[in-house]
Every structure is written in structure tokens, then in C-alpha cells.
Amino acid sequence: MTPLPTGRLFGTDTGADLVLTRSFRAPAEDVWASLTESERTARWFGPWKGESGPGKTVQVQMVFEENQEWMDLRIDECVPPRLLKLHTVDEVGVWRLTVELSEVDGVSELKLVHHRDTLEGAGEIGPGWEYYLDMLVAAREDKPLPSFDDYYPAQKEYYEELSIAD
């Protein structure tokens, strides 16, 4: 399998937003559950534990990473089933994320925005988001999960050369 990269960059006052989208033949509430219910996030990203809500921090286990470590994830804003703003900090820096859901005629579109201060590391980060979003699609459709080897390094050059969209 050779998935095609889909991410786009948009300039902001503080850097750039890396934006990826996926569509689902499902109501937004059902897609929202795949993003927010621990037993469902466990299928494509990892389970989480703790008390959730705006201003609260939960712990998420990245079960599809080599070390399967737990990380703190702060919920900055949560407006079910439309908007989720999160951030986390790791050895790379601060990860500020926004997930927006919209629905038209039973088809929901998920828009993931990774707010970036710099474009450093885009060659690794972009393929990672493509992989995780396709993991979400596969988990929702009860299909085999993709392999990260299909995304990286195959998509590295695309993301390293990605420029800000007009």
C-alpha cells in the first residue's frame, strides 16, 4: 500500500497550520465518539485515563509507538461533537492541535490542524498524522490497520517540501 499524502500548510501570525482531513459516512456524533471515548481511541491511537473536560489533563497511552509510553494531554476546549482543542508537551516541544468536525447529509468531515511555530520536523510529523488518521479510518471500518512503514519515509519528502498554500 502506498498512501498519498494529503496535508496542506496555511500561514498564520505565529507560524503555520498543518491541516489534514478525512471524511466518514457517519454522523458527527459517532466520529466524535471515536475521538473521545477511551475504548474507541484505543483502537487507533491509544486508550486514555483520567477525568476529561475543558481545562483538565488526561493521560494517553501511545500503544502504536515503540515505547508505548503514557503522555499528558491537556484539553483546552471541548464542544461536542464539533470542536476539540488539545495540547501536549514532549521532547520535541509543544504540540497544539485542533480537531473540527462538520456534517452534511450524514457525511462527516474531520479536520485536524497541527498549529506549528516552525516547519522543523515536518518530514516526520506529516507522515505520522497521515498514519494516525488512516488508523482512525481503518478502525472505524473494521479493516486491518495500516503500517507506519507505508508512510515513512515514503511521505517524508512531500512534507519537507510542502509550502504554504495560497
C-alpha positions as CSV (number, residue, x, y, z in Angstrom):
1,M,0.0,0.0,0.0
2,T,1.3,3.5,-0.9
3,P,-1.0,6.1,0.6
4,L,-0.8,9.5,-0.9
5,P,0.0,12.5,1.4
6,T,-2.9,14.9,1.8
7,G,-1.6,17.6,4.3
8,R,-1.6,21.3,3.4
9,L,0.1,24.2,5.1
10,F,-1.6,27.5,5.8
11,G,0.3,30.6,7.1
12,T,-0.6,32.1,10.5
13,D,0.5,35.1,12.5
14,T,2.7,32.8,14.6
15,G,3.9,30.1,12.1
16,A,1.8,27.7,10.1
17,D,-1.1,25.3,10.4
18,L,-0.6,21.8,9.0
19,V,-4.1,20.7,8.0
20,L,-5.2,17.1,7.2
21,T,-8.8,16.0,6.6
22,R,-10.7,12.7,6.4
23,S,-14.4,12.0,5.5
24,F,-16.6,9.4,7.1
25,R,-20.1,8.1,6.1
26,A,-21.3,8.6,9.7
27,P,-22.9,11.2,11.8
28,A,-20.6,13.6,13.6
29,E,-21.6,12.3,17.0
30,D,-20.3,8.8,16.0
31,V,-17.0,10.2,14.7
32,W,-16.7,12.3,17.9
33,A,-17.1,9.1,20.0
34,S,-14.1,7.6,18.1
35,L,-12.1,10.7,19.2
36,T,-13.2,11.0,22.8
37,E,-14.2,7.6,24.2
38,S,-11.2,5.7,25.6
39,E,-12.2,2.2,24.4
40,R,-12.6,3.7,20.8
41,T,-9.4,5.7,20.8
42,A,-7.6,2.5,21.9
43,R,-8.4,1.0,18.5
44,W,-6.4,3.6,16.5
45,F,-4.3,5.7,18.8
46,G,-4.4,4.5,22.4
47,P,-6.5,4.5,25.5
48,W,-6.7,7.4,27.9
49,K,-7.4,7.7,31.6
50,G,-8.3,10.5,33.9
51,E,-11.1,13.0,34.3
52,S,-11.8,14.7,31.0
53,G,-13.2,18.1,30.3
54,P,-12.1,21.6,29.3
55,G,-9.1,22.7,31.4
56,K,-8.3,19.2,32.5
57,T,-5.4,16.9,31.7
58,V,-5.8,13.2,30.8
59,Q,-3.1,10.6,30.2
60,V,-3.0,8.9,26.8
61,Q,-1.0,5.8,26.0
62,M,0.5,5.7,22.6
63,V,0.1,2.0,22.0
64,F,1.2,2.1,18.4
65,E,4.6,3.7,19.2
66,E,7.7,1.6,20.1
67,N,7.8,2.5,23.8
68,Q,4.0,2.7,24.3
69,E,4.5,5.5,26.8
70,W,1.8,7.4,28.5
71,M,1.7,11.2,27.9
72,D,-0.2,14.1,29.5
73,L,-2.8,15.7,27.1
74,R,-4.5,18.9,28.2
75,I,-8.0,19.6,26.9
76,D,-8.1,23.3,26.1
77,E,-11.6,23.4,24.6
78,C,-14.3,20.8,24.1
79,V,-17.5,21.5,22.2
80,P,-19.2,18.1,21.4
81,P,-19.4,17.0,18.7
82,R,-17.8,19.8,16.8
83,L,-14.5,21.1,18.3
84,L,-11.7,19.7,20.4
85,K,-8.6,21.7,21.2
86,L,-5.7,19.9,22.9
87,H,-2.0,20.4,23.6
88,T,0.8,18.2,24.9
89,V,4.5,18.7,25.6
90,D,7.2,16.2,24.7
91,E,10.9,16.2,23.9
92,V,10.1,17.8,20.6
93,G,8.2,20.7,22.1
94,V,4.6,21.8,22.5
95,W,2.0,20.1,20.2
96,R,-1.1,22.3,19.8
97,L,-3.9,20.5,18.0
98,T,-7.4,21.4,16.9
99,V,-9.9,18.8,15.6
100,E,-13.1,20.1,13.9
101,L,-16.0,18.0,12.8
102,S,-18.7,19.1,10.4
103,E,-21.5,17.0,8.9
104,V,-23.6,17.3,5.7
105,D,-26.2,14.7,4.7
106,G,-24.7,12.0,7.0
107,V,-21.1,12.5,5.9
108,S,-18.8,13.9,8.4
109,E,-15.5,15.7,7.7
110,L,-12.8,15.7,10.2
111,K,-10.2,18.5,10.0
112,L,-7.0,18.0,12.1
113,V,-5.0,21.2,12.5
114,H,-1.5,21.0,14.0
115,H,-0.5,24.5,14.9
116,R,3.2,24.9,14.3
117,D,5.6,27.7,15.3
118,T,8.2,26.3,12.8
119,L,8.3,23.9,10.0
120,E,11.1,21.9,11.6
121,G,10.4,18.2,11.7
122,A,7.6,18.4,9.1
123,G,9.1,15.4,7.3
124,E,8.4,13.2,10.3
125,I,5.3,14.8,11.7
126,G,3.2,14.9,8.5
127,P,3.6,11.2,7.7
128,G,2.7,10.5,11.4
129,W,-0.6,12.3,11.2
130,E,-1.4,10.6,7.9
131,Y,-0.8,7.3,9.5
132,Y,-2.9,8.0,12.6
133,L,-5.8,9.4,10.6
134,D,-5.8,6.4,8.3
135,M,-5.6,4.2,11.5
136,L,-8.8,6.0,12.6
137,V,-10.5,5.3,9.2
138,A,-9.4,1.6,9.3
139,A,-10.6,1.2,13.0
140,R,-14.0,2.7,12.2
141,E,-14.4,0.4,9.2
142,D,-13.1,-2.7,11.0
143,K,-10.3,-3.0,8.4
144,P,-6.7,-4.1,9.0
145,L,-4.7,-1.2,10.5
146,P,-2.1,0.3,8.1
147,S,1.6,0.0,8.7
148,F,3.7,3.1,9.5
149,D,6.3,1.7,7.1
150,D,3.9,2.6,4.3
151,Y,4.0,6.3,5.3
152,Y,7.6,6.9,6.4
153,P,10.0,7.6,4.8
154,A,7.8,7.5,1.6
155,Q,6.0,10.7,2.5
156,K,9.0,12.5,4.1
157,E,10.0,14.4,1.0
158,Y,6.4,15.6,0.4
159,Y,6.2,17.1,3.9
160,E,9.7,18.6,3.8
161,E,8.9,20.4,0.5
162,L,5.4,21.4,1.5
163,S,4.9,25.1,1.2
164,I,2.3,27.5,2.5
165,A,-0.9,27.3,0.4
166,D,-2.2,30.5,-1.2
